[in-house]
Amino acid sequence: MPFTKFLIVNLLTLVLLVDSGVAQPLVQKLNATASVDWSRQVILTSGSSSSLPPDSDASQRIAAIERAKAAAVENLFKAIKELPLDAHLKVKQALENKLLSTVHISQVVQKYTIVDTRSMSDMSVEIDVELPLISNLLPLLFPKDTHDKQLIISDEPLCPICLQLWPEGKTVPGDIKLMVPSEGLTANKGTPFTGLIIDVRGLNFKPTLNPTVVNSANEEIYSLSYVDPEVAARLGIVNYHDNLRQALKSGRVGRDPLVVRGVQVTGPLSSNIIISANDAILIHAAAKTRNFLKKCKVIILVG
């Protein structure tokens, strides 16, 4: 029978729920004219035209709009180069290393959406555009030979109270049932966990399009290799929040997520998350019961 982790998950969730206030968009500046909103995973930028004479006609105003649009697209191309792809590379470095092609990035940039057009007092035009990253850029990162990465499932029994490895040779009291990760892990009432929340608040984690979660032995616990590419292209590998209540309300991780705490952030761009060995075991044991990792039902809590 799967081990039901009653008390520990509930206590951890209560501790993390000491979390008030309204969540703010997770906005990161990319350069002087652009930013990325990680809560929506979109790049935002703008472009403007030069001013027009007061007596300008309709054709001149249309031309001004086109110039502003062209400036916005140029700014978007510059901005996307500054976007962090993972803990090691920005887009511009991936281009330099031939991991991405300029042609592909140019095609991605053309999928922008105009969100606002303004006529200014000097008769110039400003245009705001945004570019969704999940459906447009993330698919370029999928490995060509996709295959399901196997969960790391341990048969070594754990203490059901502290979730540490049970000492070899130690007698098990009659009223204790050891947890065996290979049998799976369920939530209260024996139901499967519906998703995963990783809390990295206070660890200086920097959001990225392709974060990686590893255990203390540097084994991948969650990454692009664990997901269904079709699902990831719709939802993204993870969702980012800075407020636990809002994360739980979002629906991304369902009604009963497993909540764990990151212990360290690594990588040149501070986007690799290290979790404890025990939490890594619990995540994959829970995913064995219902594979929420494959369906990208993962939230990273930042701030």
C-alpha positions as CSV (number, residue, x, y, z in Angstrom):
1,M,0.0,0.0,0.0
2,P,1.3,3.5,-0.8
3,F,2.4,5.5,2.2
4,T,0.1,8.3,3.1
5,K,2.0,11.4,4.2
6,F,-0.6,13.0,6.5
7,L,1.1,15.1,9.1
8,I,4.3,16.2,7.5
9,V,2.7,17.6,4.3
10,N,0.0,19.4,6.3
11,L,2.5,20.9,8.7
12,L,4.7,22.0,5.9
13,T,1.8,23.6,4.0
14,L,0.7,25.4,7.2
15,V,4.2,26.8,7.7
16,L,4.3,28.0,4.0
17,L,0.9,29.5,4.2
18,V,2.2,32.2,6.5
19,D,2.1,34.2,3.4
20,S,0.0,37.3,3.0
21,G,-0.5,40.0,0.4
22,V,-1.5,40.1,-3.2
23,A,0.9,38.4,-5.7
24,Q,2.8,40.9,-7.9
25,P,3.8,40.1,-11.5
26,L,7.3,38.6,-11.7
27,V,8.8,41.2,-14.0
28,Q,12.5,41.1,-14.9
29,K,14.2,43.8,-17.0
30,L,15.9,42.5,-20.1
31,N,17.3,45.8,-21.3
32,A,16.3,49.5,-21.3
33,T,13.2,48.9,-23.5
34,A,12.0,45.4,-22.6
35,S,11.1,43.1,-19.7
36,V,9.8,39.6,-19.2
37,D,6.8,38.9,-17.1
38,W,7.5,35.4,-15.7
39,S,4.0,35.0,-14.2
40,R,2.7,34.9,-17.8
41,Q,6.0,34.0,-19.5
42,V,5.8,36.8,-22.1
43,I,8.3,39.5,-23.3
44,L,7.0,43.0,-23.3
45,T,8.5,45.9,-25.2
46,S,7.5,48.9,-27.3
47,G,8.6,51.0,-30.3
48,S,7.9,54.5,-31.4
49,S,8.0,56.6,-34.6
50,S,9.3,60.1,-35.1
51,S,6.9,63.0,-34.7
52,L,4.7,64.2,-37.6
53,P,3.8,67.7,-38.6
54,P,0.3,68.9,-37.4
55,D,-1.0,68.9,-41.0
56,S,0.0,65.3,-41.7
57,D,-2.4,63.2,-43.8
58,A,-3.8,59.7,-43.3
59,S,-1.0,58.1,-45.3
60,Q,1.6,59.7,-43.2
61,R,-0.1,58.5,-40.0
62,I,-0.3,55.0,-41.3
63,A,3.4,55.1,-42.2
64,A,4.2,56.3,-38.7
65,I,2.3,53.3,-37.2
66,E,4.4,51.0,-39.5
67,R,7.6,52.7,-38.3
68,A,6.6,52.3,-34.7
69,K,5.8,48.6,-35.3
70,A,9.1,48.0,-37.0
71,A,10.9,49.7,-34.1
72,A,9.0,47.5,-31.6
73,V,10.0,44.3,-33.5
74,E,13.6,45.4,-33.6
75,N,13.5,46.0,-29.8
76,L,11.9,42.6,-29.4
77,F,14.7,40.9,-31.3
78,K,17.3,42.6,-29.1
79,A,15.4,41.8,-26.0
80,I,14.9,38.1,-26.7
81,K,18.7,37.7,-26.9
82,E,18.9,38.7,-23.2
83,L,16.4,36.0,-22.2
84,P,17.7,33.3,-19.9
85,L,17.0,29.9,-21.3
86,D,18.3,27.8,-18.4
87,A,20.8,28.1,-15.6
88,H,23.7,28.5,-18.0
89,L,22.7,30.2,-21.2
90,K,20.9,33.2,-22.5
91,V,19.5,33.2,-26.0
92,K,22.4,35.2,-27.3
93,Q,24.9,32.6,-26.0
94,A,22.8,29.8,-27.5
95,L,23.0,31.6,-30.8
96,E,26.8,32.0,-30.5
97,N,27.2,28.3,-29.7
98,K,24.9,27.3,-32.6
99,L,22.4,25.7,-30.3
100,L,19.7,28.0,-31.8
101,S,19.6,29.6,-35.2
102,T,19.1,33.3,-35.9
103,V,16.5,32.3,-38.6
104,H,14.4,30.5,-35.9
105,I,14.6,33.4,-33.5
106,S,13.6,35.8,-36.2
107,Q,10.6,33.6,-37.0
108,V,9.7,33.5,-33.3
109,V,9.9,37.3,-33.0
110,Q,7.4,37.7,-35.8
111,K,4.7,36.0,-33.6
112,Y,4.3,39.1,-31.5
113,T,1.0,40.6,-30.6
114,I,0.2,44.3,-30.5
115,V,-1.3,45.1,-27.1
116,D,-1.6,49.0,-27.3
117,T,-1.2,51.8,-29.9
118,R,-0.9,55.4,-28.7
119,S,-0.9,58.7,-30.6
120,M,1.3,61.1,-28.8
121,S,0.9,64.9,-28.5
122,D,3.7,65.5,-30.9
123,M,1.9,63.3,-33.5
124,S,4.4,60.4,-33.0
125,V,3.1,56.9,-32.4
126,E,4.0,54.4,-29.7
127,I,3.2,50.7,-30.0
128,D,3.4,48.1,-27.2
129,V,3.9,44.5,-28.2
130,E,4.3,41.2,-26.3
131,L,5.6,37.8,-27.3
132,P,4.4,34.6,-25.6
133,L,7.4,32.4,-24.9
134,I,5.9,29.1,-24.0
135,S,4.3,28.2,-27.4
136,N,6.9,30.1,-29.5
137,L,10.4,29.7,-28.0
138,L,10.2,26.7,-25.6
139,P,9.6,24.1,-28.4
140,L,13.0,25.0,-29.9
141,L,14.6,23.6,-26.7
142,F,13.0,20.1,-26.9
143,P,15.6,17.4,-27.6
144,K,15.2,15.8,-31.0
145,D,15.2,12.3,-29.7
146,T,12.5,12.7,-27.0
147,H,12.0,9.7,-24.6
148,D,10.5,9.4,-21.2
149,K,13.1,9.8,-18.5
150,Q,12.7,7.2,-15.9
151,L,11.7,8.1,-12.4
152,I,14.3,7.4,-9.7
153,I,12.5,5.0,-7.4
154,S,14.2,3.6,-4.3
155,D,13.3,0.4,-2.5
156,E,15.1,1.5,0.7
157,P,12.6,2.0,3.5
158,L,12.1,5.3,5.2
159,C,11.0,6.2,8.7
160,P,7.3,7.4,8.2
161,I,7.8,10.2,10.8
162,C,11.1,11.9,9.8
163,L,11.3,10.4,6.3
164,Q,15.0,9.6,6.8
165,L,16.4,6.2,5.7
166,W,15.6,3.6,8.2
167,P,18.9,2.4,9.8
168,E,20.0,-1.0,8.4
169,G,19.5,-3.7,11.0
170,K,17.4,-1.6,13.3
171,T,14.3,-3.4,14.6
172,V,11.0,-1.9,13.4
173,P,8.5,-1.4,16.2
174,G,5.2,-3.2,15.8
175,D,3.2,0.0,15.5
176,I,5.4,1.5,12.8
177,K,4.9,0.8,9.1
178,L,8.0,1.9,7.1
179,M,7.5,3.9,3.9
180,V,8.8,2.2,0.8
181,P,9.1,4.7,-2.1
182,S,8.7,2.1,-4.8
183,E,5.2,1.4,-3.5
184,G,4.3,5.0,-4.3
185,L,3.3,8.0,-2.1
186,T,-0.2,9.4,-1.6
187,A,-1.7,12.4,0.1
188,N,-4.4,12.5,2.7
189,K,-7.2,9.9,2.4
190,G,-4.9,7.8,0.2
191,T,-5.5,10.0,-2.9
192,P,-2.7,10.8,-5.3
193,F,-0.8,14.1,-5.1
194,T,-2.1,16.3,-7.9
195,G,1.0,18.4,-8.5
196,L,4.2,19.8,-7.0
197,I,5.1,23.2,-5.5
198,I,8.8,23.9,-4.9
199,D,9.4,26.9,-2.6
200,V,12.7,28.7,-3.3
201,R,11.8,32.0,-1.7
202,G,14.8,33.6,-0.1
203,L,17.3,31.6,-2.3
204,N,17.9,34.2,-5.0
205,F,16.5,32.0,-7.6
206,K,16.1,33.6,-11.1
207,P,13.2,32.4,-13.3
208,T,14.1,30.9,-16.6
209,L,12.3,29.2,-19.4
210,N,13.9,25.8,-18.7
211,P,14.7,25.4,-15.0
212,T,16.2,22.1,-13.6
213,V,15.6,20.5,-10.2
214,V,18.3,18.1,-8.9
215,N,19.0,16.2,-5.7
216,S,22.2,16.5,-3.6
217,A,23.9,14.0,-5.9
218,N,23.1,16.2,-8.9
219,E,20.6,13.7,-10.4
220,E,17.8,15.3,-12.3
221,I,14.5,15.2,-10.5
222,Y,12.6,17.5,-12.8
223,S,13.6,19.0,-16.1
224,L,12.6,19.2,-19.8
225,S,13.5,15.5,-20.0
226,Y,10.6,14.5,-17.8
227,V,7.8,16.3,-19.6
228,D,5.4,15.6,-22.4
229,P,6.5,18.1,-25.1
230,E,2.9,18.7,-26.2
231,V,1.8,19.7,-22.7
232,A,4.9,21.8,-22.1
233,A,4.3,23.7,-25.4
234,R,0.9,24.7,-24.0
235,L,1.6,25.2,-20.3
236,G,5.4,25.7,-20.0
237,I,7.6,23.4,-17.9
238,V,6.7,25.3,-14.7
239,N,4.5,28.2,-13.6
240,Y,6.0,30.9,-11.4
241,H,4.3,32.5,-8.4
242,D,5.5,34.6,-5.5
243,N,2.4,33.9,-3.3
244,L,1.5,30.5,-2.1
245,R,-2.2,31.2,-1.8
246,Q,-2.4,32.4,-5.4
247,A,-0.4,29.4,-6.5
248,L,-2.9,27.0,-4.8
249,K,-5.8,28.9,-6.4
250,S,-4.3,28.9,-9.9
251,G,-5.4,25.3,-10.6
252,R,-2.0,24.4,-12.1
253,V,-1.1,21.9,-9.4
254,G,-4.6,20.7,-8.5
255,R,-6.2,20.5,-5.1
256,D,-3.6,18.5,-3.2
257,P,0.0,19.3,-4.3
258,L,3.1,18.0,-2.7
259,V,5.0,21.0,-1.3
260,V,8.8,20.9,-0.9
261,R,11.5,23.4,-0.1
262,G,14.6,24.1,-2.2
263,V,17.8,24.1,-0.2
264,Q,20.2,25.8,-2.7
265,V,20.3,27.5,-6.1
266,T,23.2,27.0,-8.5
267,G,24.3,27.8,-12.0
268,P,25.8,31.0,-13.6
269,L,22.2,32.4,-14.0
270,S,21.0,31.0,-10.6
271,S,18.3,28.8,-12.1
272,N,19.2,25.3,-11.0
273,I,17.4,24.2,-7.8
274,I,18.9,21.6,-5.4
275,I,16.4,19.8,-3.1
276,S,17.1,17.4,-0.3
277,A,17.7,13.7,-1.1
278,N,14.6,12.8,0.9
279,D,12.4,15.3,-0.9
280,A,13.7,14.0,-4.2
281,I,12.6,10.5,-3.2
282,L,9.2,11.7,-2.2
283,I,8.6,13.6,-5.4
284,H,9.4,10.6,-7.6
285,A,7.5,8.3,-5.3
286,A,4.4,10.6,-5.6
287,A,4.9,10.8,-9.4
288,K,4.9,7.0,-9.6
289,T,1.4,7.1,-8.2
290,R,0.3,9.8,-10.6
291,N,2.8,11.4,-13.0
292,F,2.2,15.1,-12.5
293,L,5.8,15.8,-13.7
294,K,5.0,14.6,-17.2
295,K,1.9,16.8,-17.3
296,C,4.0,19.9,-16.1
297,K,1.9,20.3,-13.0
298,V,4.7,22.1,-11.2
299,I,4.9,25.6,-9.7
300,I,8.0,27.3,-8.5
301,L,7.4,29.7,-5.6
302,V,9.9,32.6,-5.9
303,G,10.6,35.9,-4.1
